[in-house]
Amino acid sequence: MTANEIKALRSALLDWYDASARTLPWRTEPGEATRTDPYRVWMSEIMLQQTTTVHAAPYFNAFTARWPTVSDLAAAEDADVMAAWAGLGYYARARNLLACARMVADEYDGVFPDTEEALLKLKGVGSYTAAAVAAIAFGRPANVVDGNVERVMSRLFAVEAELPSARPELKRLAGLFVSDHRPSDWPQGLMDLGARICRPKSPLCGECPLSFGCAAYKQGDPQSYPRKAKKAERPHRLGHAFVLRDGKGRVALVTRPDKGLLGGMLGLIGSEWGGAPDYAPPFEADWTEAGTINHVFTHFSLDLTAHVATGWVDDPALVWMEEGEALKSLPTVFRKALERALA
C-alpha cells in the first residue's frame, strides 16, 4: 500500500469518526483541542480489557464518582475496590488498578507520566495500555492495537497468517497509519470502526468508509478475516460451595488468597475446583443441596454445586455479611451460587 493510499484511508476514517464517534463516559468529543483526563483513559482501558463497553460503562461511572482522582483511588481500602469491581471479571486487573494508582500517587505526585516509555514503568500497565493513554490522553503518536484494530488491519490487507501468530504483522501494518496528525482521534476512530462497522460477524461493509481500500472486501469474503487457529477444547471442572446463613439475614464469606484465580476477592466457603472433588462440608450443620450452577472462565468451565445450612461458627476467618450486600460484592461465579442457595 502506497503512502498516498495510507493517507486517503486515514482521511476517510477521521472524517467518519468526526461524524459518527460513539458517546462514551470516558471520552471527549473528536478534535485536536480536546484531551481526556489520563486517569479516565487509564481507568477505562483497564476495565475494557476482556469486557464490552456496555458492561464496563456503569462500573466506570461508579468508580469515577466514588474515587474522582487517582489519588482518591490510591487511598481506598483494598476490600472496597475489590467489592466495587465484582462482576467485571479478571480480578487481577483490580489488584493492578490499585497498585498502579498508589504508584502514581506516591511516586508521581498524583500525575500520570505522559510518554509510552514512562507509562510502561507503572505497575500493571502493558504495551497496549501505555500506547492508548499516551495517544488518547496526551496526543502522542502511538501504535494502539487492540482486537478491533487487529480485525480492521487483517481485512484491509487480507492477512492470511492465523492469529495469534499474525499479531506482530498486524501491529506492523497498524503502525503504517500512525501520524502526528490527530494522534488522539486516530486510535479511537479505528476502535469505533471495529466495534460498529468492521464487526467480527456480519460486517457492515456497505457503510464502511474504508471499503474502497479494503483487500478482503474486494475478495468478497471479509468475514473470514482474521484467520484464526483452531482453539483447544476448554477443560471442565467441578466444585462445591457452602452457604452458611446465621438466620438473621447474614451469610458467611471468606477472603480468597491474594494469589491465584479471584485472588483477594470475597468468596463462598468451598472445595477446590478439579475433576471430582469430595463433598466435604467445612462445618457441622444440616446441609441441603440447593442445585448446581455453571460458569465459564477463560481457561475452563465449572459446575459448582451449592449447599445451604443455617448456623453460626465463631471463626475469625469468616466474614459475615448481609445477604443483599453479599450479592453485590461477590464475583459472578459466587453470586450465582449464592442466588441458587437463597432461592
Buried (B, 14 or more C-beta within 10 A) or exposed (E): BEEEEBEBBBEBBBEBBBEBBEEBEBBBEBEEEEBBBBBBBBBBBBBBBEBEBEBBBEBBEEBBEEBEBBBBBBEBEEBEBBBBBBBBBBBBBBBBBBBBBBBBBEEBEBEBBBBBEBBBEBBBBEBBBBBBBBBBBBBBBBBBBBBBBBBBBBBBBBBEBEBEEBEEBBBEBBEBBBEEEBBBBBBBBBBBBBBBBBBEEEBEBEEBBBBEBBBBBEEEEBEEBBBEEEEEEEEEBBBBBBBBBBEEEBBBBBBBEEEEBBBBBBBBBBBEBEEEBEEEBBBEBEBEEBBBBEBEBEEEEBBBBBBBBEBBBEBEEBBBBEBEBBBEBBBBBBBBBBBBBBE
